[in-house]
Amino acid sequence: MRKIYRKIAKKNGVSVAEVKRDMQEAINAAYQNPPQDGGVDAAYQQRIPCKRAIPTPDEFIRYAANKIKTK
């Protein structure tokens, strides 16, 4: 995970902490303000395994990477 964050940070000229913070803010916004599409987004969000109601960037990346691997 650290390698992923470092690569993103370097590419964008920011710190790793900024990358994680911005990712968490984006995830929070998606979970707290879902589009009004009849629950499709909520159904997808519930598939992401996480310890709390909203996943961390690490949890989200692991889920997304596993989804890509299985396709």
Phi, psi and omega in degrees: 000319182301322181296320178297311181297318180297319181295316179296316181298314181297316181299327184258001177066037180229175179276162176299321179299321178295319179300310181297317180298314181294322177296317180296321178298319179293318178295315179302315181298319180295322181280326184273339182226061183291151177297153180274074184246019178086016174097003181298313180297318179299321179296318178292320181297325181290343179284339183281115180291128179207156183283334181239187183292331181237129182290155173278166175303320179300314180297319180294315180297316179300316180297312182297318179297319178294324178295320180293319180299323185277356179268000000 
